Amino acid sequence: MIFVIFTVIFTGFFFIIGKVYDDPWNYALLGLVISLGSSVGSYFFSDKLVLTTTRARPATKEEFFDFYTVTENLSMAAGLPMPKLYVIDDPSPNAFATGRDPKHAVVCATTGLLRTLERSEIEGVIAHELSHVKNYDILVMTVAAVLVGSISLVSDIVMRSLWWGGGDRDRRNANPALYILFILALILTPIVAMLIQLAISRQREYLADASGALLTRYPDALASALQKISQYPAGVASATTSTSHLFIANPFRKGQISSVVANLFSTHPPIEKRIEVLSKM
């Protein structure tokens, strides 16, 4: 369903661009090809793209003993293959999982998380991430990240070409209404795609919290970990808007704005709400 939705959005976006340049169907075909290519690429290579983007490196058992043994024990308890382990050299505590299925899963944590949290809290975080693996959230959210990134990239390229005077300006100005629709599509298409991505992410976070608590039988540990993560003043330096929804908590520095609009564009449910739900388990 996600592949179909993004393919329709992407193809429709290119169709509108083609209408402006009097060649809608060829542009729509180009959009379809790009969207299908992005879908296939995101399925097979999205984990590598995410790890490269976040500047993660492999984690060894010798260097990160607790991280390795906690993941090993919880993987056996969950009936999952041992995922590959990576770390991000960053003091901000956070973690994420990626990959397309349990056999190709990756769990990544920041060095700040491994140094800041107690072992039971690390277990809570890793159980949450392994729940993403078991529920196939890693495929859903990683694919969404790549597809949203593709739409945003194309929109940005087209917007910059307009800004710097690219294309046949006389042809575009021939139909002002169509030109307005074109500008609206450039602005709204990435926003709509991002809102779909965020809605998916928020629901899967609640599910992973519940599944992780079921795995450890100790929801208070995850609640405590989330509290410590949310209180850290700085964000993860290598996090981007296209990968932020993969993390267990928002990897960006907490802003001062608290409103309906801010919550709408948040990649995660409010930490306070997640802790409240966990405390009732």
N, C-alpha and C positions, 0 to 999 in steps of 0.2 A: 504494500500500500504506500509506504514511504517513497519507494522508487517511482511508482506511478505518479504520485502527487508532485514530486520534484521534477519529473520529466515533463509533465503538463505545464508546470509553472515556467520551466526553462524554455520549452518550445514556444509557449505563448509569448514570452518575453522577446524572443528573437523574431517572432511573427510581427510584433508591433514595431520593432526596429526596421524590419523589412518593409512594412507599410510606409514608413517615412521615406525610405529610399526606393520606393516603387518596385520592390522585388520581395514580396512577403513570403512566398512559398519556398524559395531557395534559402532565405534566412531561417525559416522555420525548420527546414531540413537540416541546416547547419546546427541549429539549436538542439534538434533531436539527436544528432550524431554526438555532439559534445556532451549532452546529458547522459546518454547511454555509455559513452566512454568514461565519464566521471563515476557512474554507478558501478561499472565493472571494476574500474581502478580502485574505488573506495572499498569494494568488497575484498579484494586480494591484497592491497597495499596500504590500506588506511592506517594500520597499526605502525608501520614503518614511518609513514608521514608524520603521525602524531609524535612518535619518539624523537624523530629528527627535529621537529618544530620546538619541542619542549627541552631539547638538548639533554635528553636522558642518557645514562650510561648503564651498562650491565652491573648488577649487584652480586658480589660473591659472598659465599657463606662465611669466609674468613673475616671479611670486613664488616658485614652486617649480619651477625649471628642471629640476633633476635628476629629480625625481619625474615630471614630464611627459615628458621625453625618454626616460627609462628605460622607462616604460610604453608609449610610442609604439613604440619599437624592439622590445620583447618582444611586443607585440600583433601586429606585422607578422610576426615570426618564428613565432608560434604560429598565424597565420592567423585572428586574431580581430579584430573591430571594436574601435576605440579606445574603452575604457570611459570613463564620466564619472569625473572625479577630485574627491575631497573630502578635506579635512583636519579633524582635531580639534585644537583648541588645547590641548594637554596635553603636559607634559614627559616622561611615561612612554612609552617606545618601543613601538609596537604598530601593527597594521594589520588590515583585514578587507575582504572583498568581499561584495557583496549584489546583489540583482536576481533576475529570473526566467529570463533567458536571456542569451546573449552580446550580443544587440542592445540589451538593457536593463540592462547590467551597470554596477556602480559599484565602484570601488576606493578605499578610504579609508585614510589613514595619519595617525598623530599627528605633530604638529610635532616632538615629541621624537625620533621615529624618524628623521625626515628630517635632523635636526641631529646625531644621535648616530652613525649608521651611515655607513660609507664607501660610495662609489657601487656597488662590486661587491656589497656586502652588501644595499644597497637593491634591486639587481637580483635577488638571491636571494629577497628577501621578495616583490617584485612578481611574480616568476615563480611563486611559490607561490600567490599570490592569483589570478593569471590561470589557473592550473591548476584552481582551484576554479570559475572561470567556464567553462572548456572542458569540465570534467567534470560540469557542472550541479549542483555541490555548493551553489552559491549559492541555487538554488531549494529544494533539499532542506533545508538548514540554516536558511534564512530562514523558510520555511513552518513548520518545527518550532518556531522561536522564537515566532512569533505564536500558534500553537496551544497551546503550553505556557503562554504568558502568559495566554491566555483561560481555560484550565482553572484556573490559579492564582488569577486574579482572581475567578472565580465562587466557588471554594472559600473564598476569603478573605471575600467578601461574606456567604455563608451562615454561616460561622463567627462573624463579627462580629454577625450578627442573632441567633444563638443566645446569644452572650455577653451581649448587651444585652437579652435576654428577648423577642426577636421571635417571632411565630408563636403557634400554639395549644399551649401547654405541656401542657395536660391530654391532648390528643390524642397528643402525642409520648410522654408517660409511660405511655400505655395499653399499650404493647408494649415492655418494656425491651430484649428481644433485638433488635428492629428498630431501636430507638434506638441501641444499641451499634454495630450494623452501619452505621448512618447516620454516626456519629462516625468510625468506622474509614474509611469511604469518603471523608469530608472530609479526613482526614489522609493516606491512602494514595494516592488518585487523583492529586494533583499530584506525589507522589514517583515513582509509576510512569511518569507522562508525562515527568517530568524525566529519569529513567533511560534511557528510550527516546531522548530527545534527546541525552543525553550519549554513549550508545553509538554513535549515528550520527556525532556530531562527531568522536570519537576515531578511528574508522576512516577518515573522509574526510581527516583531517589527515595521516595516514601516506601516503595516496594523493597528496595535493597536494605533500607533500615530495618524493616520488619523481618526480612529473610535472614539478615545478619544476626539479629537478636535471637532468632530461632536457632541458629547454628551454634552460638556460644552459650545460650541460655543465660546471658548476663547483659541485658540492655543498658544497664547503668554505665557500663564501661564505654560503650559507644556514645552515650549521652555526654559523659565526662570528656571524651575525646573531642566531640563536636564543640563543646564549650571552650576548650583550650584553643582549638583551631580558630574559632570565631573571634577570640580575644586578641589574637596576634595582630599587631598594627599594620604590618606590611603584607603585600601580596606576593605571589610567585612571579618572579621577573620574566620568565620565559613563557608564561601563559598568554594566549591570544583569545580574541573573541570567538574564534571558530573551535577552540579546544576547551574553553572555560567550563562548558557544561559536563565535561568528562570527570572533573575533579569532585571529590567528596563534598567539598564546600567551595563557595565562590572564591576563586584564586586572586581576585582583584582586591585592592585596598577598599575597605568599607567606606562608602561615601556618607555625606551628611544628609542627603535627601531621603526622606521616608514618606512615600506616598503611593497611591494606587498605580501611578505611571511607573514608578521605580520598581514596584513588585511585578508589574506586567513584563518588564524587560529583564527580570532577574533570571539567572540560569538555574537557581536552586530555590526550594521552598525556604521560608524563614527558619533560621537555626532554632529560634525559640519554639516554633511550632513543632519542629522535629524532635527536640528534647522533650517537649510536653507529651508527645505521642509515645516516645520511648519510656518515659517515666510511668506511664499507665499500663505497660506490658507486664 
